[in-house]
Amino acid sequence: MLASTARRWSLMRLDDEVVSRARRPFALEPLRALDALHLASALIARDGARPFVLLSLDRRLREAARRAGLEVAPA
């Protein structure tokens, strides 16, 4: 299952836009640093043309993503 899912992953650079967004507040606080970067990346990716789903097994990150209006997996 992981191999088939990995083929659909999108990788993003950790650039100034991602870091800047990660530093701003989210609807669910606090988030750990890597979770904030993951969520910031997801929010930026969501604004792209392709459908987007955030993949995480972290309960708190999934809840923060839902509150930000993202679709998450696993639900």
PDB file of N, CA, C and O in Angstrom:
ATOM      1  N   MET A   1       0.816  -1.187   0.000  1.00  0.00           N
ATOM      2  CA  MET A   1       0.000   0.000   0.000  1.00  0.00           C
ATOM      3  C   MET A   1       0.864   1.257   0.000  1.00  0.00           C
ATOM      4  O   MET A   1       0.569   2.206  -0.727  1.00  0.00           O
ATOM      5  N   LEU A   2       1.910   1.278   0.792  1.00  0.00           N
ATOM      6  CA  LEU A   2       2.763   2.461   0.863  1.00  0.00           C
ATOM      7  C   LEU A   2       3.415   2.755  -0.478  1.00  0.00           C
ATOM      8  O   LEU A   2       3.490   3.916  -0.881  1.00  0.00           O
ATOM      9  N   ALA A   3       3.887   1.734  -1.176  1.00  0.00           N
ATOM     10  CA  ALA A   3       4.540   1.949  -2.473  1.00  0.00           C
ATOM     11  C   ALA A   3       3.572   2.546  -3.484  1.00  0.00           C
ATOM     12  O   ALA A   3       3.948   3.444  -4.237  1.00  0.00           O
ATOM     13  N   SER A   4       2.342   2.069  -3.515  1.00  0.00           N
ATOM     14  CA  SER A   4       1.375   2.619  -4.472  1.00  0.00           C
ATOM     15  C   SER A   4       0.987   4.047  -4.102  1.00  0.00           C
ATOM     16  O   SER A   4       0.754   4.874  -4.983  1.00  0.00           O
ATOM     17  N   THR A   5       0.918   4.336  -2.821  1.00  0.00           N
ATOM     18  CA  THR A   5       0.618   5.699  -2.382  1.00  0.00           C
ATOM     19  C   THR A   5       1.785   6.629  -2.674  1.00  0.00           C
ATOM     20  O   THR A   5       1.574   7.772  -3.080  1.00  0.00           O
ATOM     21  N   ALA A   6       3.001   6.165  -2.475  1.00  0.00           N
ATOM     22  CA  ALA A   6       4.188   7.004  -2.677  1.00  0.00           C
ATOM     23  C   ALA A   6       4.301   7.506  -4.108  1.00  0.00           C
ATOM     24  O   ALA A   6       4.859   8.579  -4.338  1.00  0.00           O
ATOM     25  N   ARG A   7       3.794   6.772  -5.053  1.00  0.00           N
ATOM     26  CA  ARG A   7       3.847   7.218  -6.454  1.00  0.00           C
ATOM     27  C   ARG A   7       3.016   8.475  -6.683  1.00  0.00           C
ATOM     28  O   ARG A   7       3.224   9.193  -7.661  1.00  0.00           O
ATOM     29  N   ARG A   8       2.087   8.737  -5.792  1.00  0.00           N
ATOM     30  CA  ARG A   8       1.221   9.909  -5.953  1.00  0.00           C
ATOM     31  C   ARG A   8       1.629  11.071  -5.052  1.00  0.00           C
ATOM     32  O   ARG A   8       0.962  12.105  -5.060  1.00  0.00           O
ATOM     33  N   TRP A   9       2.700  10.932  -4.279  1.00  0.00           N
ATOM     34  CA  TRP A   9       3.149  12.007  -3.396  1.00  0.00           C
ATOM     35  C   TRP A   9       3.666  13.178  -4.199  1.00  0.00           C
ATOM     36  O   TRP A   9       4.218  13.015  -5.288  1.00  0.00           O
ATOM     37  N   SER A  10       3.481  14.341  -3.655  1.00  0.00           N
ATOM     38  CA  SER A  10       4.085  15.547  -4.217  1.00  0.00           C
ATOM     39  C   SER A  10       5.176  15.997  -3.259  1.00  0.00           C
ATOM     40  O   SER A  10       4.951  16.083  -2.052  1.00  0.00           O
ATOM     41  N   LEU A  11       6.336  16.279  -3.783  1.00  0.00           N
ATOM     42  CA  LEU A  11       7.431  16.792  -2.968  1.00  0.00           C
ATOM     43  C   LEU A  11       7.566  18.279  -3.225  1.00  0.00           C
ATOM     44  O   LEU A  11       7.451  18.742  -4.360  1.00  0.00           O
ATOM     45  N   MET A  12       7.810  19.017  -2.164  1.00  0.00           N
ATOM     46  CA  MET A  12       7.970  20.462  -2.283  1.00  0.00           C
ATOM     47  C   MET A  12       9.294  20.867  -1.668  1.00  0.00           C
ATOM     48  O   MET A  12       9.797  20.226  -0.746  1.00  0.00           O
ATOM     49  N   ARG A  13       9.836  21.930  -2.191  1.00  0.00           N
ATOM     50  CA  ARG A  13      11.047  22.492  -1.596  1.00  0.00           C
ATOM     51  C   ARG A  13      10.678  23.244  -0.320  1.00  0.00           C
ATOM     52  O   ARG A  13       9.606  23.841  -0.216  1.00  0.00           O
ATOM     53  N   LEU A  14      11.575  23.198   0.626  1.00  0.00           N
ATOM     54  CA  LEU A  14      11.406  23.981   1.844  1.00  0.00           C
ATOM     55  C   LEU A  14      11.954  25.376   1.549  1.00  0.00           C
ATOM     56  O   LEU A  14      13.120  25.668   1.815  1.00  0.00           O
ATOM     57  N   ASP A  15      11.102  26.226   0.999  1.00  0.00           N
ATOM     58  CA  ASP A  15      11.551  27.548   0.568  1.00  0.00           C
ATOM     59  C   ASP A  15      11.021  28.628   1.511  1.00  0.00           C
ATOM     60  O   ASP A  15      10.359  28.329   2.505  1.00  0.00           O
ATOM     61  N   ASP A  16      11.321  29.877   1.189  1.00  0.00           N
ATOM     62  CA  ASP A  16      10.922  30.995   2.041  1.00  0.00           C
ATOM     63  C   ASP A  16       9.407  31.085   2.211  1.00  0.00           C
ATOM     64  O   ASP A  16       8.925  31.442   3.286  1.00  0.00           O
ATOM     65  N   GLU A  17       8.655  30.765   1.159  1.00  0.00           N
ATOM     66  CA  GLU A  17       7.195  30.827   1.238  1.00  0.00           C
ATOM     67  C   GLU A  17       6.662  29.826   2.264  1.00  0.00           C
ATOM     68  O   GLU A  17       5.785  30.159   3.061  1.00  0.00           O
ATOM     69  N   VAL A  18       7.184  28.619   2.244  1.00  0.00           N
ATOM     70  CA  VAL A  18       6.743  27.587   3.187  1.00  0.00           C
ATOM     71  C   VAL A  18       7.119  27.983   4.612  1.00  0.00           C
ATOM     72  O   VAL A  18       6.291  27.889   5.518  1.00  0.00           O
ATOM     73  N   VAL A  19       8.349  28.422   4.818  1.00  0.00           N
ATOM     74  CA  VAL A  19       8.804  28.808   6.156  1.00  0.00           C
ATOM     75  C   VAL A  19       7.992  29.991   6.676  1.00  0.00           C
ATOM     76  O   VAL A  19       7.599  30.018   7.843  1.00  0.00           O
ATOM     77  N   SER A  20       7.746  30.959   5.812  1.00  0.00           N
ATOM     78  CA  SER A  20       6.966  32.131   6.214  1.00  0.00           C
ATOM     79  C   SER A  20       5.561  31.731   6.649  1.00  0.00           C
ATOM     80  O   SER A  20       5.061  32.227   7.658  1.00  0.00           O
ATOM     81  N   ARG A  21       4.916  30.834   5.893  1.00  0.00           N
ATOM     82  CA  ARG A  21       3.568  30.388   6.264  1.00  0.00           C
ATOM     83  C   ARG A  21       3.595  29.581   7.544  1.00  0.00           C
ATOM     84  O   ARG A  21       2.684  29.699   8.364  1.00  0.00           O
ATOM     85  N   ALA A  22       4.612  28.768   7.733  1.00  0.00           N
ATOM     86  CA  ALA A  22       4.715  27.937   8.938  1.00  0.00           C
ATOM     87  C   ALA A  22       4.877  28.786  10.196  1.00  0.00           C
ATOM     88  O   ALA A  22       4.502  28.353  11.285  1.00  0.00           O
ATOM     89  N   ARG A  23       5.422  29.967  10.061  1.00  0.00           N
ATOM     90  CA  ARG A  23       5.633  30.855  11.215  1.00  0.00           C
ATOM     91  C   ARG A  23       4.357  31.576  11.649  1.00  0.00           C
ATOM     92  O   ARG A  23       4.285  32.089  12.765  1.00  0.00           O
ATOM     93  N   ARG A  24       3.354  31.617  10.774  1.00  0.00           N
ATOM     94  CA  ARG A  24       2.099  32.295  11.118  1.00  0.00           C
ATOM     95  C   ARG A  24       1.184  31.327  11.874  1.00  0.00           C
ATOM     96  O   ARG A  24       1.343  30.111  11.769  1.00  0.00           O
ATOM     97  N   PRO A  25       0.239  31.860  12.624  1.00  0.00           N
ATOM     98  CA  PRO A  25      -0.661  30.994  13.404  1.00  0.00           C
ATOM     99  C   PRO A  25      -1.543  30.104  12.526  1.00  0.00           C
ATOM    100  O   PRO A  25      -1.878  30.447  11.392  1.00  0.00           O
ATOM    101  N   PHE A  26      -1.903  28.960  13.087  1.00  0.00           N
ATOM    102  CA  PHE A  26      -2.849  28.037  12.475  1.00  0.00           C
ATOM    103  C   PHE A  26      -4.080  27.965  13.378  1.00  0.00           C
ATOM    104  O   PHE A  26      -4.043  28.411  14.525  1.00  0.00           O
ATOM    105  N   ALA A  27      -5.158  27.408  12.859  1.00  0.00           N
ATOM    106  CA  ALA A  27      -6.402  27.314  13.631  1.00  0.00           C
ATOM    107  C   ALA A  27      -6.241  26.450  14.880  1.00  0.00           C
ATOM    108  O   ALA A  27      -6.921  26.676  15.880  1.00  0.00           O
ATOM    109  N   LEU A  28      -5.359  25.475  14.830  1.00  0.00           N
ATOM    110  CA  LEU A  28      -5.106  24.604  15.978  1.00  0.00           C
ATOM    111  C   LEU A  28      -3.663  24.813  16.405  1.00  0.00           C
ATOM    112  O   LEU A  28      -2.737  24.526  15.647  1.00  0.00           O
ATOM    113  N   GLU A  29      -3.477  25.305  17.599  1.00  0.00           N
ATOM    114  CA  GLU A  29      -2.141  25.560  18.130  1.00  0.00           C
ATOM    115  C   GLU A  29      -1.995  24.832  19.460  1.00  0.00           C
ATOM    116  O   GLU A  29      -3.011  24.557  20.098  1.00  0.00           O
ATOM    117  N   PRO A  30      -0.801  24.510  19.907  1.00  0.00           N
ATOM    118  CA  PRO A  30       0.452  24.647  19.159  1.00  0.00           C
ATOM    119  C   PRO A  30       0.670  23.459  18.237  1.00  0.00           C
ATOM    120  O   PRO A  30       0.139  22.370  18.455  1.00  0.00           O
ATOM    121  N   LEU A  31       1.460  23.697  17.206  1.00  0.00           N
ATOM    122  CA  LEU A  31       1.938  22.628  16.333  1.00  0.00           C
ATOM    123  C   LEU A  31       3.447  22.531  16.497  1.00  0.00           C
ATOM    124  O   LEU A  31       4.125  23.538  16.703  1.00  0.00           O
ATOM    125  N   ARG A  32       3.958  21.331  16.406  1.00  0.00           N
ATOM    126  CA  ARG A  32       5.414  21.153  16.421  1.00  0.00           C
ATOM    127  C   ARG A  32       5.983  21.710  15.125  1.00  0.00           C
ATOM    128  O   ARG A  32       5.266  21.857  14.136  1.00  0.00           O
ATOM    129  N   ALA A  33       7.271  22.018  15.134  1.00  0.00           N
ATOM    130  CA  ALA A  33       7.909  22.691  13.991  1.00  0.00           C
ATOM    131  C   ALA A  33       7.723  21.924  12.685  1.00  0.00           C
ATOM    132  O   ALA A  33       7.328  22.514  11.679  1.00  0.00           O
ATOM    133  N   LEU A  34       7.998  20.631  12.681  1.00  0.00           N
ATOM    134  CA  LEU A  34       7.866  19.868  11.436  1.00  0.00           C
ATOM    135  C   LEU A  34       6.410  19.744  11.003  1.00  0.00           C
ATOM    136  O   LEU A  34       6.118  19.719   9.807  1.00  0.00           O
ATOM    137  N   ASP A  35       5.496  19.665  11.964  1.00  0.00           N
ATOM    138  CA  ASP A  35       4.074  19.632  11.612  1.00  0.00           C
ATOM    139  C   ASP A  35       3.648  20.954  10.986  1.00  0.00           C
ATOM    140  O   ASP A  35       2.873  20.965  10.030  1.00  0.00           O
ATOM    141  N   ALA A  36       4.146  22.066  11.514  1.00  0.00           N
ATOM    142  CA  ALA A  36       3.831  23.379  10.940  1.00  0.00           C
ATOM    143  C   ALA A  36       4.368  23.488   9.516  1.00  0.00           C
ATOM    144  O   ALA A  36       3.703  24.049   8.646  1.00  0.00           O
ATOM    145  N   LEU A  37       5.556  22.961   9.272  1.00  0.00           N
ATOM    146  CA  LEU A  37       6.114  22.977   7.913  1.00  0.00           C
ATOM    147  C   LEU A  37       5.301  22.076   6.982  1.00  0.00           C
ATOM    148  O   LEU A  37       5.056  22.435   5.830  1.00  0.00           O
ATOM    149  N   HIS A  38       4.884  20.915   7.474  1.00  0.00           N
ATOM    150  CA  HIS A  38       4.066  19.991   6.683  1.00  0.00           C
ATOM    151  C   HIS A  38       2.735  20.658   6.320  1.00  0.00           C
ATOM    152  O   HIS A  38       2.308  20.619   5.166  1.00  0.00           O
ATOM    153  N   LEU A  39       2.089  21.267   7.311  1.00  0.00           N
ATOM    154  CA  LEU A  39       0.802  21.913   7.067  1.00  0.00           C
ATOM    155  C   LEU A  39       0.954  23.128   6.152  1.00  0.00           C
ATOM    156  O   LEU A  39       0.127  23.340   5.266  1.00  0.00           O
ATOM    157  N   ALA A  40       1.989  23.914   6.356  1.00  0.00           N
ATOM    158  CA  ALA A  40       2.228  25.068   5.479  1.00  0.00           C
ATOM    159  C   ALA A  40       2.432  24.612   4.040  1.00  0.00           C
ATOM    160  O   ALA A  40       1.890  25.216   3.114  1.00  0.00           O
ATOM    161  N   SER A  41       3.202  23.563   3.850  1.00  0.00           N
ATOM    162  CA  SER A  41       3.418  23.017   2.505  1.00  0.00           C
ATOM    163  C   SER A  41       2.100  22.565   1.890  1.00  0.00           C
ATOM    164  O   SER A  41       1.838  22.807   0.712  1.00  0.00           O
ATOM    165  N   ALA A  42       1.277  21.910   2.695  1.00  0.00           N
ATOM    166  CA  ALA A  42      -0.014  21.424   2.201  1.00  0.00           C
ATOM    167  C   ALA A  42      -0.926  22.575   1.796  1.00  0.00           C
ATOM    168  O   ALA A  42      -1.602  22.501   0.771  1.00  0.00           O
ATOM    169  N   LEU A  43      -0.948  23.627   2.587  1.00  0.00           N
ATOM    170  CA  LEU A  43      -1.797  24.772   2.261  1.00  0.00           C
ATOM    171  C   LEU A  43      -1.351  25.437   0.964  1.00  0.00           C
ATOM    172  O   LEU A  43      -2.182  25.865   0.164  1.00  0.00           O
ATOM    173  N   ILE A  44      -0.059  25.521   0.762  1.00  0.00           N
ATOM    174  CA  ILE A  44       0.466  26.110  -0.475  1.00  0.00           C
ATOM    175  C   ILE A  44       0.175  25.186  -1.657  1.00  0.00           C
ATOM    176  O   ILE A  44      -0.219  25.651  -2.727  1.00  0.00           O
ATOM    177  N   ALA A  45       0.367  23.885  -1.469  1.00  0.00           N
ATOM    178  CA  ALA A  45       0.103  22.919  -2.545  1.00  0.00           C
ATOM    179  C   ALA A  45      -1.373  22.900  -2.921  1.00  0.00           C
ATOM    180  O   ALA A  45      -1.722  22.732  -4.089  1.00  0.00           O
ATOM    181  N   ARG A  46      -2.227  23.070  -1.937  1.00  0.00           N
ATOM    182  CA  ARG A  46      -3.671  23.062  -2.196  1.00  0.00           C
ATOM    183  C   ARG A  46      -4.064  24.154  -3.193  1.00  0.00           C
ATOM    184  O   ARG A  46      -5.021  23.992  -3.951  1.00  0.00           O
ATOM    185  N   ASP A  47      -3.336  25.244  -3.190  1.00  0.00           N
ATOM    186  CA  ASP A  47      -3.641  26.345  -4.097  1.00  0.00           C
ATOM    187  C   ASP A  47      -3.227  26.051  -5.534  1.00  0.00           C
ATOM    188  O   ASP A  47      -3.509  26.844  -6.431  1.00  0.00           O
ATOM    189  N   GLY A  48      -2.556  24.912  -5.766  1.00  0.00           N
ATOM    190  CA  GLY A  48      -2.170  24.498  -7.117  1.00  0.00           C
ATOM    191  C   GLY A  48      -3.367  23.951  -7.876  1.00  0.00           C
ATOM    192  O   GLY A  48      -4.485  23.924  -7.361  1.00  0.00           O
ATOM    193  N   ALA A  49      -3.124  23.522  -9.088  1.00  0.00           N
ATOM    194  CA  ALA A  49      -4.209  23.091  -9.978  1.00  0.00           C
ATOM    195  C   ALA A  49      -4.716  21.675  -9.689  1.00  0.00           C
ATOM    196  O   ALA A  49      -5.857  21.353 -10.021  1.00  0.00           O
ATOM    197  N   ARG A  50      -3.875  20.816  -9.067  1.00  0.00           N
ATOM    198  CA  ARG A  50      -4.273  19.420  -8.868  1.00  0.00           C
ATOM    199  C   ARG A  50      -5.038  19.239  -7.561  1.00  0.00           C
ATOM    200  O   ARG A  50      -4.836  19.998  -6.614  1.00  0.00           O
ATOM    201  N   PRO A  51      -5.919  18.233  -7.506  1.00  0.00           N
ATOM    202  CA  PRO A  51      -6.567  17.908  -6.232  1.00  0.00           C
ATOM    203  C   PRO A  51      -5.498  17.528  -5.210  1.00  0.00           C
ATOM    204  O   PRO A  51      -4.466  16.962  -5.568  1.00  0.00           O
ATOM    205  N   PHE A  52      -5.741  17.836  -3.956  1.00  0.00           N
ATOM    206  CA  PHE A  52      -4.724  17.635  -2.935  1.00  0.00           C
ATOM    207  C   PHE A  52      -5.334  16.996  -1.697  1.00  0.00           C
ATOM    208  O   PHE A  52      -6.416  17.385  -1.256  1.00  0.00           O
ATOM    209  N   VAL A  53      -4.629  16.003  -1.136  1.00  0.00           N
ATOM    210  CA  VAL A  53      -5.007  15.368   0.126  1.00  0.00           C
ATOM    211  C   VAL A  53      -3.758  15.306   0.987  1.00  0.00           C
ATOM    212  O   VAL A  53      -2.709  14.857   0.525  1.00  0.00           O
ATOM    213  N   LEU A  54      -3.858  15.752   2.237  1.00  0.00           N
ATOM    214  CA  LEU A  54      -2.733  15.673   3.167  1.00  0.00           C
ATOM    215  C   LEU A  54      -2.696  14.271   3.761  1.00  0.00           C
ATOM    216  O   LEU A  54      -3.707  13.782   4.265  1.00  0.00           O
ATOM    217  N   LEU A  55      -1.547  13.631   3.703  1.00  0.00           N
ATOM    218  CA  LEU A  55      -1.363  12.289   4.247  1.00  0.00           C
ATOM    219  C   LEU A  55      -0.554  12.386   5.529  1.00  0.00           C
ATOM    220  O   LEU A  55       0.587  12.847   5.520  1.00  0.00           O
ATOM    221  N   SER A  56      -1.151  11.948   6.631  1.00  0.00           N
ATOM    222  CA  SER A  56      -0.454  11.967   7.917  1.00  0.00           C
ATOM    223  C   SER A  56      -1.112  10.966   8.856  1.00  0.00           C
ATOM    224  O   SER A  56      -2.322  10.748   8.804  1.00  0.00           O
ATOM    225  N   LEU A  57      -0.306  10.365   9.706  1.00  0.00           N
ATOM    226  CA  LEU A  57      -0.834   9.495  10.750  1.00  0.00           C
ATOM    227  C   LEU A  57      -0.898  10.219  12.090  1.00  0.00           C
ATOM    228  O   LEU A  57      -1.325   9.642  13.089  1.00  0.00           O
ATOM    229  N   ASP A  58      -0.479  11.475  12.113  1.00  0.00           N
ATOM    230  CA  ASP A  58      -0.473  12.279  13.335  1.00  0.00           C
ATOM    231  C   ASP A  58      -1.862  12.894  13.553  1.00  0.00           C
ATOM    232  O   ASP A  58      -2.329  13.698  12.747  1.00  0.00           O
ATOM    233  N   ARG A  59      -2.503  12.507  14.642  1.00  0.00           N
ATOM    234  CA  ARG A  59      -3.862  12.958  14.925  1.00  0.00           C
ATOM    235  C   ARG A  59      -3.968  14.480  15.000  1.00  0.00           C
ATOM    236  O   ARG A  59      -4.894  15.062  14.435  1.00  0.00           O
ATOM    237  N   ARG A  60      -3.047  15.117  15.681  1.00  0.00           N
ATOM    238  CA  ARG A  60      -3.105  16.575  15.848  1.00  0.00           C
ATOM    239  C   ARG A  60      -2.898  17.295  14.514  1.00  0.00           C
ATOM    240  O   ARG A  60      -3.585  18.276  14.231  1.00  0.00           O
ATOM    241  N   LEU A  61      -1.972  16.824  13.706  1.00  0.00           N
ATOM    242  CA  LEU A  61      -1.747  17.439  12.397  1.00  0.00           C
ATOM    243  C   LEU A  61      -2.969  17.248  11.504  1.00  0.00           C
ATOM    244  O   LEU A  61      -3.360  18.174  10.794  1.00  0.00           O
ATOM    245  N   ARG A  62      -3.575  16.070  11.528  1.00  0.00           N
ATOM    246  CA  ARG A  62      -4.787  15.849  10.721  1.00  0.00           C
ATOM    247  C   ARG A  62      -5.901  16.798  11.144  1.00  0.00           C
ATOM    248  O   ARG A  62      -6.605  17.344  10.295  1.00  0.00           O
ATOM    249  N   GLU A  63      -6.068  16.998  12.449  1.00  0.00           N
ATOM    250  CA  GLU A  63      -7.104  17.913  12.931  1.00  0.00           C
ATOM    251  C   GLU A  63      -6.796  19.353  12.521  1.00  0.00           C
ATOM    252  O   GLU A  63      -7.701  20.081  12.113  1.00  0.00           O
ATOM    253  N   ALA A  64      -5.552  19.769  12.620  1.00  0.00           N
ATOM    254  CA  ALA A  64      -5.171  21.123  12.188  1.00  0.00           C
ATOM    255  C   ALA A  64      -5.439  21.303  10.699  1.00  0.00           C
ATOM    256  O   ALA A  64      -5.898  22.362  10.270  1.00  0.00           O
ATOM    257  N   ALA A  65      -5.156  20.277   9.916  1.00  0.00           N
ATOM    258  CA  ALA A  65      -5.391  20.341   8.471  1.00  0.00           C
ATOM    259  C   ALA A  65      -6.883  20.427   8.166  1.00  0.00           C
ATOM    260  O   ALA A  65      -7.300  21.196   7.299  1.00  0.00           O
ATOM    261  N   ARG A  66      -7.681  19.645   8.873  1.00  0.00           N
ATOM    262  CA  ARG A  66      -9.140  19.715   8.675  1.00  0.00           C
ATOM    263  C   ARG A  66      -9.657  21.119   8.987  1.00  0.00           C
ATOM    264  O   ARG A  66     -10.464  21.675   8.242  1.00  0.00           O
ATOM    265  N   ARG A  67      -9.183  21.677  10.089  1.00  0.00           N
ATOM    266  CA  ARG A  67      -9.619  23.024  10.470  1.00  0.00           C
ATOM    267  C   ARG A  67      -9.195  24.066   9.444  1.00  0.00           C
ATOM    268  O   ARG A  67      -9.833  25.111   9.311  1.00  0.00           O
ATOM    269  N   ALA A  68      -8.120  23.780   8.723  1.00  0.00           N
ATOM    270  CA  ALA A  68      -7.651  24.689   7.671  1.00  0.00           C
ATOM    271  C   ALA A  68      -8.373  24.431   6.349  1.00  0.00           C
ATOM    272  O   ALA A  68      -8.109  25.103   5.351  1.00  0.00           O
ATOM    273  N   GLY A  69      -9.287  23.456   6.344  1.00  0.00           N
ATOM    274  CA  GLY A  69     -10.072  23.187   5.146  1.00  0.00           C
ATOM    275  C   GLY A  69      -9.476  22.174   4.192  1.00  0.00           C
ATOM    276  O   GLY A  69      -9.919  22.066   3.049  1.00  0.00           O
ATOM    277  N   LEU A  70      -8.474  21.427   4.646  1.00  0.00           N
ATOM    278  CA  LEU A  70      -7.849  20.417   3.797  1.00  0.00           C
ATOM    279  C   LEU A  70      -8.541  19.070   3.942  1.00  0.00           C
ATOM    280  O   LEU A  70      -9.085  18.744   4.997  1.00  0.00           O
ATOM    281  N   GLU A  71      -8.512  18.302   2.875  1.00  0.00           N
ATOM    282  CA  GLU A  71      -8.919  16.901   2.940  1.00  0.00           C
ATOM    283  C   GLU A  71      -7.723  16.129   3.485  1.00  0.00           C
ATOM    284  O   GLU A  71      -6.585  16.390   3.095  1.00  0.00           O
ATOM    285  N   VAL A  72      -7.973  15.182   4.383  1.00  0.00           N
ATOM    286  CA  VAL A  72      -6.876  14.429   4.988  1.00  0.00           C
ATOM    287  C   VAL A  72      -7.087  12.933   4.811  1.00  0.00           C
ATOM    288  O   VAL A  72      -8.214  12.456   4.672  1.00  0.00           O
ATOM    289  N   ALA A  73      -5.976  12.206   4.820  1.00  0.00           N
ATOM    290  CA  ALA A  73      -6.003  10.746   4.768  1.00  0.00           C
ATOM    291  C   ALA A  73      -4.916  10.229   5.695  1.00  0.00           C
ATOM    292  O   ALA A  73      -3.837  10.820   5.738  1.00  0.00           O
ATOM    293  N   PRO A  74      -5.144   9.172   6.427  1.00  0.00           N
ATOM    294  CA  PRO A  74      -6.444   8.522   6.532  1.00  0.00           C
ATOM    295  C   PRO A  74      -7.408   9.403   7.330  1.00  0.00           C
ATOM    296  O   PRO A  74      -6.997  10.178   8.194  1.00  0.00           O
ATOM    297  N   ALA A  75      -8.685   9.266   7.021  1.00  0.00           N
ATOM    298  CA  ALA A  75      -9.722  10.058   7.697  1.00  0.00           C
ATOM    299  C   ALA A  75      -9.845   9.565   9.104  1.00  0.00           C
ATOM    300  O   ALA A  75     -10.658  10.081   9.871  1.00  0.00           O
TER     301      ALA A  75
END
